[in-house]
Amino acid sequence: GEQRKEQRLSLLLSDSSSSPSSQAFEVYLVMMKAVDPNEVIEAMSGLYQILLAVIATLRLKFAAAVTLGCSIGDMFHASIHVHARPLLEKNISPEYHKWIDPGIKYSSQAVGVFLAWILQRIMSAIHCSLRGAFLFVSSSQDALVKLGYISSPVLEKDSTLFSGAVMLLALIGFLSQASYGFGLPFPLNLLFLPVYVLEFVITQMIGSV
């Protein structure tokens, strides 16, 4: 059963006489025969539920950032209005003066939302740095124990040295993220291009609300 399917698949892949499109179609047919449709549907349903949970969480964070940004913009709106309105009245025709106040207000809120989004990104980077450092220190010690290089973890999780190592690695991680503009350098950006595409799709889904 399973061995014949694997042999059939290997023969299809090793056949150089057929075109890539026909090979892909044959592989697709073999895969359709081999997999259980109920398991596929169940797996797709689980992925869909996870995606909905991620989108719901990110929408809450996006709404919180927008609310915070509007609040920041409203706090600085009065001081900006005092200096910006006379300048705009001198350079804009009188028939458009009615748009000055709304323009200043919503421009202030837009700047506030931009600043709030930057703060949210910084907080996310700090959290990722701390979480990654914690997992690296704890997992590396567990790996060394399993490989037999050490008999027991050198740094206990409740010790000051463990917290210091985590903080040091987290600081290095955060500074490295900030130096690259919270992005990935070349060639990692090409390696994780599918992740970037997925992030763009999720961002569009969040912003469409």
ChimeraX commands (.cxc) that place a marker at each C-alpha (Angstrom):
marker #1 position 0.00,0.00,0.00 radius 0.5
marker #1 position 2.13,2.90,1.26 radius 0.5
marker #1 position 5.31,1.44,-0.29 radius 0.5
marker #1 position 3.65,1.17,-3.71 radius 0.5
marker #1 position 2.48,4.78,-3.47 radius 0.5
marker #1 position 6.00,5.94,-2.63 radius 0.5
marker #1 position 7.46,3.92,-5.51 radius 0.5
marker #1 position 4.85,5.36,-7.88 radius 0.5
marker #1 position 5.68,8.89,-6.74 radius 0.5
marker #1 position 9.44,8.35,-7.12 radius 0.5
marker #1 position 8.95,6.99,-10.64 radius 0.5
marker #1 position 6.91,10.02,-11.59 radius 0.5
marker #1 position 9.53,12.41,-10.25 radius 0.5
marker #1 position 12.41,10.56,-11.96 radius 0.5
marker #1 position 10.66,10.42,-15.34 radius 0.5
marker #1 position 12.41,13.07,-17.46 radius 0.5
marker #1 position 10.36,12.43,-20.61 radius 0.5
marker #1 position 7.21,14.11,-19.29 radius 0.5
marker #1 position 6.81,17.86,-18.93 radius 0.5
marker #1 position 6.89,19.57,-15.51 radius 0.5
marker #1 position 3.18,20.37,-15.73 radius 0.5
marker #1 position 2.21,16.76,-16.41 radius 0.5
marker #1 position 4.52,15.57,-13.62 radius 0.5
marker #1 position 2.91,18.02,-11.22 radius 0.5
marker #1 position -0.55,16.81,-12.24 radius 0.5
marker #1 position 0.45,13.16,-11.80 radius 0.5
marker #1 position 1.92,13.91,-8.37 radius 0.5
marker #1 position -1.30,15.72,-7.50 radius 0.5
marker #1 position -3.38,12.68,-8.49 radius 0.5
marker #1 position -1.17,10.34,-6.46 radius 0.5
marker #1 position -1.44,12.67,-3.48 radius 0.5
marker #1 position -5.24,12.74,-3.83 radius 0.5
marker #1 position -5.27,8.94,-3.71 radius 0.5
marker #1 position -2.92,8.72,-0.74 radius 0.5
marker #1 position -4.35,11.28,1.68 radius 0.5
marker #1 position -7.50,11.01,3.76 radius 0.5
marker #1 position -9.92,13.82,2.79 radius 0.5
marker #1 position -11.44,13.92,6.27 radius 0.5
marker #1 position -8.02,14.52,7.83 radius 0.5
marker #1 position -7.29,17.24,5.26 radius 0.5
marker #1 position -10.60,18.98,5.98 radius 0.5
marker #1 position -9.98,18.74,9.72 radius 0.5
marker #1 position -6.48,20.18,9.33 radius 0.5
marker #1 position -7.71,23.03,7.12 radius 0.5
marker #1 position -10.45,23.80,9.63 radius 0.5
marker #1 position -7.87,23.99,12.42 radius 0.5
marker #1 position -5.67,26.31,10.38 radius 0.5
marker #1 position -8.67,28.52,9.59 radius 0.5
marker #1 position -9.58,28.78,13.27 radius 0.5
marker #1 position -5.99,29.68,14.15 radius 0.5
marker #1 position -5.97,32.35,11.43 radius 0.5
marker #1 position -9.21,33.84,12.75 radius 0.5
marker #1 position -7.79,33.93,16.28 radius 0.5
marker #1 position -4.63,35.67,15.06 radius 0.5
marker #1 position -6.63,38.22,13.06 radius 0.5
marker #1 position -8.95,38.92,15.99 radius 0.5
marker #1 position -5.98,39.51,18.31 radius 0.5
marker #1 position -4.22,41.78,15.83 radius 0.5
marker #1 position -7.42,43.72,15.19 radius 0.5
marker #1 position -7.70,44.44,18.91 radius 0.5
marker #1 position -4.10,45.66,18.97 radius 0.5
marker #1 position -4.71,47.74,15.85 radius 0.5
marker #1 position -7.83,49.30,17.38 radius 0.5
marker #1 position -5.92,50.02,20.60 radius 0.5
marker #1 position -3.10,51.70,18.62 radius 0.5
marker #1 position -5.59,53.82,16.66 radius 0.5
marker #1 position -7.40,54.86,19.85 radius 0.5
marker #1 position -4.13,55.76,21.55 radius 0.5
marker #1 position -2.97,57.66,18.47 radius 0.5
marker #1 position -6.17,59.70,18.28 radius 0.5
marker #1 position -5.84,60.53,21.98 radius 0.5
marker #1 position -2.23,61.67,21.46 radius 0.5
marker #1 position -3.29,63.78,18.47 radius 0.5
marker #1 position -6.11,65.42,20.44 radius 0.5
marker #1 position -3.70,66.34,23.25 radius 0.5
marker #1 position -1.38,68.23,20.89 radius 0.5
marker #1 position -4.12,69.55,18.58 radius 0.5
marker #1 position -4.60,72.83,20.46 radius 0.5
marker #1 position -0.92,73.82,20.42 radius 0.5
marker #1 position -0.53,72.81,16.77 radius 0.5
marker #1 position -3.69,74.70,15.83 radius 0.5
marker #1 position -2.39,77.97,17.33 radius 0.5
marker #1 position 0.74,77.94,15.15 radius 0.5
marker #1 position -0.51,76.17,12.05 radius 0.5
marker #1 position -3.80,78.05,11.42 radius 0.5
marker #1 position -2.29,81.55,10.87 radius 0.5
marker #1 position 0.36,80.09,8.58 radius 0.5
marker #1 position -2.20,78.19,6.54 radius 0.5
marker #1 position -4.53,81.19,6.29 radius 0.5
marker #1 position -1.74,83.19,4.66 radius 0.5
marker #1 position -0.99,80.53,2.04 radius 0.5
marker #1 position -4.49,79.22,1.26 radius 0.5
marker #1 position -7.28,80.96,-0.62 radius 0.5
marker #1 position -10.13,82.28,1.59 radius 0.5
marker #1 position -12.70,79.93,0.03 radius 0.5
marker #1 position -10.75,76.95,1.41 radius 0.5
marker #1 position -10.30,78.29,4.96 radius 0.5
marker #1 position -13.21,76.15,6.18 radius 0.5
marker #1 position -11.03,73.09,5.63 radius 0.5
marker #1 position -8.19,74.33,7.82 radius 0.5
marker #1 position -9.59,73.29,11.22 radius 0.5
marker #1 position -10.65,69.77,10.15 radius 0.5
marker #1 position -7.36,69.34,8.29 radius 0.5
marker #1 position -5.29,70.30,11.34 radius 0.5
marker #1 position -7.36,68.06,13.60 radius 0.5
marker #1 position -7.15,64.94,11.47 radius 0.5
marker #1 position -3.50,65.56,10.59 radius 0.5
marker #1 position -2.71,65.71,14.31 radius 0.5
marker #1 position -4.58,62.45,14.87 radius 0.5
marker #1 position -2.80,60.82,11.92 radius 0.5
marker #1 position 0.59,61.76,13.36 radius 0.5
marker #1 position -0.57,60.44,16.73 radius 0.5
marker #1 position -1.62,57.12,15.20 radius 0.5
marker #1 position 1.75,56.89,13.43 radius 0.5
marker #1 position 3.61,57.46,16.72 radius 0.5
marker #1 position 1.37,54.96,18.53 radius 0.5
marker #1 position 2.02,52.35,15.84 radius 0.5
marker #1 position 5.79,52.89,16.22 radius 0.5
marker #1 position 5.47,52.47,20.00 radius 0.5
marker #1 position 3.45,49.29,19.47 radius 0.5
marker #1 position 6.14,47.93,17.15 radius 0.5
marker #1 position 8.87,48.77,19.66 radius 0.5
marker #1 position 6.94,47.02,22.44 radius 0.5
marker #1 position 6.46,43.96,20.22 radius 0.5
marker #1 position 10.19,43.92,19.43 radius 0.5
marker #1 position 11.05,44.09,23.14 radius 0.5
marker #1 position 8.67,41.23,23.90 radius 0.5
marker #1 position 10.06,39.11,21.05 radius 0.5
marker #1 position 13.63,39.81,22.19 radius 0.5
marker #1 position 12.89,38.79,25.78 radius 0.5
marker #1 position 10.92,35.71,24.76 radius 0.5
marker #1 position 13.55,34.61,22.24 radius 0.5
marker #1 position 16.39,35.12,24.73 radius 0.5
marker #1 position 14.54,33.10,27.39 radius 0.5
marker #1 position 13.89,30.23,24.98 radius 0.5
marker #1 position 17.49,30.28,23.70 radius 0.5
marker #1 position 19.10,30.15,27.15 radius 0.5
marker #1 position 16.76,27.45,28.50 radius 0.5
marker #1 position 16.70,25.32,25.33 radius 0.5
marker #1 position 20.46,25.50,24.77 radius 0.5
marker #1 position 21.10,24.19,28.28 radius 0.5
marker #1 position 18.58,21.37,27.79 radius 0.5
marker #1 position 20.29,20.45,24.50 radius 0.5
marker #1 position 23.72,20.37,26.14 radius 0.5
marker #1 position 22.36,18.10,28.88 radius 0.5
marker #1 position 20.85,15.70,26.32 radius 0.5
marker #1 position 24.09,15.63,24.31 radius 0.5
marker #1 position 26.05,14.84,27.46 radius 0.5
marker #1 position 28.27,17.92,27.51 radius 0.5
marker #1 position 26.95,18.92,30.94 radius 0.5
marker #1 position 25.24,16.87,33.63 radius 0.5
marker #1 position 22.69,19.52,34.65 radius 0.5
marker #1 position 21.74,23.07,33.61 radius 0.5
marker #1 position 24.39,25.59,34.68 radius 0.5
marker #1 position 21.90,28.45,35.02 radius 0.5
marker #1 position 18.75,27.73,36.98 radius 0.5
marker #1 position 15.66,29.53,35.74 radius 0.5
marker #1 position 15.06,31.22,39.11 radius 0.5
marker #1 position 18.67,32.42,39.46 radius 0.5
marker #1 position 20.00,35.94,38.97 radius 0.5
marker #1 position 22.58,34.74,36.43 radius 0.5
marker #1 position 19.84,33.21,34.28 radius 0.5
marker #1 position 17.87,36.48,34.31 radius 0.5
marker #1 position 21.05,38.44,33.54 radius 0.5
marker #1 position 21.89,36.22,30.57 radius 0.5
marker #1 position 18.35,36.56,29.25 radius 0.5
marker #1 position 18.42,40.35,29.62 radius 0.5
marker #1 position 21.81,40.60,27.89 radius 0.5
marker #1 position 20.73,38.48,24.93 radius 0.5
marker #1 position 17.41,40.34,24.76 radius 0.5
marker #1 position 19.26,43.67,24.62 radius 0.5
marker #1 position 21.50,42.40,21.81 radius 0.5
marker #1 position 18.45,41.08,19.96 radius 0.5
marker #1 position 16.50,44.32,20.31 radius 0.5
marker #1 position 19.44,46.48,19.19 radius 0.5
marker #1 position 20.02,44.24,16.18 radius 0.5
marker #1 position 16.33,44.52,15.23 radius 0.5
marker #1 position 16.41,48.29,15.64 radius 0.5
marker #1 position 19.59,48.58,13.55 radius 0.5
marker #1 position 17.82,46.85,10.63 radius 0.5
marker #1 position 14.65,48.90,11.02 radius 0.5
marker #1 position 12.78,46.00,12.67 radius 0.5
marker #1 position 13.20,43.99,9.48 radius 0.5
marker #1 position 15.44,41.21,8.21 radius 0.5
marker #1 position 18.75,41.84,6.43 radius 0.5
marker #1 position 19.75,40.27,3.13 radius 0.5
marker #1 position 19.63,37.30,2.43 radius 0.5
marker #1 position 17.26,36.44,5.29 radius 0.5
marker #1 position 14.60,38.68,3.76 radius 0.5
marker #1 position 14.61,36.47,0.64 radius 0.5
marker #1 position 14.61,33.29,2.71 radius 0.5
marker #1 position 11.55,34.43,4.67 radius 0.5
marker #1 position 9.76,36.00,1.69 radius 0.5
marker #1 position 6.71,33.69,2.08 radius 0.5
marker #1 position 6.39,34.90,5.68 radius 0.5
marker #1 position 6.49,38.51,4.46 radius 0.5
marker #1 position 3.75,37.74,1.93 radius 0.5
marker #1 position 1.63,36.14,4.66 radius 0.5
marker #1 position 2.22,39.15,6.91 radius 0.5
marker #1 position 1.12,41.48,4.09 radius 0.5
marker #1 position -2.08,39.46,3.53 radius 0.5
marker #1 position -2.91,39.48,7.26 radius 0.5
marker #1 position -2.20,43.22,7.43 radius 0.5
marker #1 position -4.59,43.84,4.56 radius 0.5
marker #1 position -7.25,41.73,6.26 radius 0.5
marker #1 position -6.82,43.68,9.49 radius 0.5
marker #1 position -6.91,47.06,7.77 radius 0.5
marker #1 position -10.02,46.19,5.78 radius 0.5
marker #1 position -12.21,46.41,8.90 radius 0.5
marker link #1:1,2 radius 0.2
marker link #1:2,3 radius 0.2
marker link #1:3,4 radius 0.2
marker link #1:4,5 radius 0.2
marker link #1:5,6 radius 0.2
marker link #1:6,7 radius 0.2
marker link #1:7,8 radius 0.2
marker link #1:8,9 radius 0.2
marker link #1:9,10 radius 0.2
marker link #1:10,11 radius 0.2
marker link #1:11,12 radius 0.2
marker link #1:12,13 radius 0.2
marker link #1:13,14 radius 0.2
marker link #1:14,15 radius 0.2
marker link #1:15,16 radius 0.2
marker link #1:16,17 radius 0.2
marker link #1:17,18 radius 0.2
marker link #1:18,19 radius 0.2
marker link #1:19,20 radius 0.2
marker link #1:20,21 radius 0.2
marker link #1:21,22 radius 0.2
marker link #1:22,23 radius 0.2
marker link #1:23,24 radius 0.2
marker link #1:24,25 radius 0.2
marker link #1:25,26 radius 0.2
marker link #1:26,27 radius 0.2
marker link #1:27,28 radius 0.2
marker link #1:28,29 radius 0.2
marker link #1:29,30 radius 0.2
marker link #1:30,31 radius 0.2
marker link #1:31,32 radius 0.2
marker link #1:32,33 radius 0.2
marker link #1:33,34 radius 0.2
marker link #1:34,35 radius 0.2
marker link #1:35,36 radius 0.2
marker link #1:36,37 radius 0.2
marker link #1:37,38 radius 0.2
marker link #1:38,39 radius 0.2
marker link #1:39,40 radius 0.2
marker link #1:40,41 radius 0.2
marker link #1:41,42 radius 0.2
marker link #1:42,43 radius 0.2
marker link #1:43,44 radius 0.2
marker link #1:44,45 radius 0.2
marker link #1:45,46 radius 0.2
marker link #1:46,47 radius 0.2
marker link #1:47,48 radius 0.2
marker link #1:48,49 radius 0.2
marker link #1:49,50 radius 0.2
marker link #1:50,51 radius 0.2
marker link #1:51,52 radius 0.2
marker link #1:52,53 radius 0.2
marker link #1:53,54 radius 0.2
marker link #1:54,55 radius 0.2
marker link #1:55,56 radius 0.2
marker link #1:56,57 radius 0.2
marker link #1:57,58 radius 0.2
marker link #1:58,59 radius 0.2
marker link #1:59,60 radius 0.2
marker link #1:60,61 radius 0.2
marker link #1:61,62 radius 0.2
marker link #1:62,63 radius 0.2
marker link #1:63,64 radius 0.2
marker link #1:64,65 radius 0.2
marker link #1:65,66 radius 0.2
marker link #1:66,67 radius 0.2
marker link #1:67,68 radius 0.2
marker link #1:68,69 radius 0.2
marker link #1:69,70 radius 0.2
marker link #1:70,71 radius 0.2
marker link #1:71,72 radius 0.2
marker link #1:72,73 radius 0.2
marker link #1:73,74 radius 0.2
marker link #1:74,75 radius 0.2
marker link #1:75,76 radius 0.2
marker link #1:76,77 radius 0.2
marker link #1:77,78 radius 0.2
marker link #1:78,79 radius 0.2
marker link #1:79,80 radius 0.2
marker link #1:80,81 radius 0.2
marker link #1:81,82 radius 0.2
marker link #1:82,83 radius 0.2
marker link #1:83,84 radius 0.2
marker link #1:84,85 radius 0.2
marker link #1:85,86 radius 0.2
marker link #1:86,87 radius 0.2
marker link #1:87,88 radius 0.2
marker link #1:88,89 radius 0.2
marker link #1:89,90 radius 0.2
marker link #1:90,91 radius 0.2
marker link #1:91,92 radius 0.2
marker link #1:92,93 radius 0.2
marker link #1:93,94 radius 0.2
marker link #1:94,95 radius 0.2
marker link #1:95,96 radius 0.2
marker link #1:96,97 radius 0.2
marker link #1:97,98 radius 0.2
marker link #1:98,99 radius 0.2
marker link #1:99,100 radius 0.2
marker link #1:100,101 radius 0.2
marker link #1:101,102 radius 0.2
marker link #1:102,103 radius 0.2
marker link #1:103,104 radius 0.2
marker link #1:104,105 radius 0.2
marker link #1:105,106 radius 0.2
marker link #1:106,107 radius 0.2
marker link #1:107,108 radius 0.2
marker link #1:108,109 radius 0.2
marker link #1:109,110 radius 0.2
marker link #1:110,111 radius 0.2
marker link #1:111,112 radius 0.2
marker link #1:112,113 radius 0.2
marker link #1:113,114 radius 0.2
marker link #1:114,115 radius 0.2
marker link #1:115,116 radius 0.2
marker link #1:116,117 radius 0.2
marker link #1:117,118 radius 0.2
marker link #1:118,119 radius 0.2
marker link #1:119,120 radius 0.2
marker link #1:120,121 radius 0.2
marker link #1:121,122 radius 0.2
marker link #1:122,123 radius 0.2
marker link #1:123,124 radius 0.2
marker link #1:124,125 radius 0.2
marker link #1:125,126 radius 0.2
marker link #1:126,127 radius 0.2
marker link #1:127,128 radius 0.2
marker link #1:128,129 radius 0.2
marker link #1:129,130 radius 0.2
marker link #1:130,131 radius 0.2
marker link #1:131,132 radius 0.2
marker link #1:132,133 radius 0.2
marker link #1:133,134 radius 0.2
marker link #1:134,135 radius 0.2
marker link #1:135,136 radius 0.2
marker link #1:136,137 radius 0.2
marker link #1:137,138 radius 0.2
marker link #1:138,139 radius 0.2
marker link #1:139,140 radius 0.2
marker link #1:140,141 radius 0.2
marker link #1:141,142 radius 0.2
marker link #1:142,143 radius 0.2
marker link #1:143,144 radius 0.2
marker link #1:144,145 radius 0.2
marker link #1:145,146 radius 0.2
marker link #1:146,147 radius 0.2
marker link #1:147,148 radius 0.2
marker link #1:148,149 radius 0.2
marker link #1:149,150 radius 0.2
marker link #1:150,151 radius 0.2
marker link #1:151,152 radius 0.2
marker link #1:152,153 radius 0.2
marker link #1:153,154 radius 0.2
marker link #1:154,155 radius 0.2
marker link #1:155,156 radius 0.2
marker link #1:156,157 radius 0.2
marker link #1:157,158 radius 0.2
marker link #1:158,159 radius 0.2
marker link #1:159,160 radius 0.2
marker link #1:160,161 radius 0.2
marker link #1:161,162 radius 0.2
marker link #1:162,163 radius 0.2
marker link #1:163,164 radius 0.2
marker link #1:164,165 radius 0.2
marker link #1:165,166 radius 0.2
marker link #1:166,167 radius 0.2
marker link #1:167,168 radius 0.2
marker link #1:168,169 radius 0.2
marker link #1:169,170 radius 0.2
marker link #1:170,171 radius 0.2
marker link #1:171,172 radius 0.2
marker link #1:172,173 radius 0.2
marker link #1:173,174 radius 0.2
marker link #1:174,175 radius 0.2
marker link #1:175,176 radius 0.2
marker link #1:176,177 radius 0.2
marker link #1:177,178 radius 0.2
marker link #1:178,179 radius 0.2
marker link #1:179,180 radius 0.2
marker link #1:180,181 radius 0.2
marker link #1:181,182 radius 0.2
marker link #1:182,183 radius 0.2
marker link #1:183,184 radius 0.2
marker link #1:184,185 radius 0.2
marker link #1:185,186 radius 0.2
marker link #1:186,187 radius 0.2
marker link #1:187,188 radius 0.2
marker link #1:188,189 radius 0.2
marker link #1:189,190 radius 0.2
marker link #1:190,191 radius 0.2
marker link #1:191,192 radius 0.2
marker link #1:192,193 radius 0.2
marker link #1:193,194 radius 0.2
marker link #1:194,195 radius 0.2
marker link #1:195,196 radius 0.2
marker link #1:196,197 radius 0.2
marker link #1:197,198 radius 0.2
marker link #1:198,199 radius 0.2
marker link #1:199,200 radius 0.2
marker link #1:200,201 radius 0.2
marker link #1:201,202 radius 0.2
marker link #1:202,203 radius 0.2
marker link #1:203,204 radius 0.2
marker link #1:204,205 radius 0.2
marker link #1:205,206 radius 0.2
marker link #1:206,207 radius 0.2
marker link #1:207,208 radius 0.2
marker link #1:208,209 radius 0.2
view
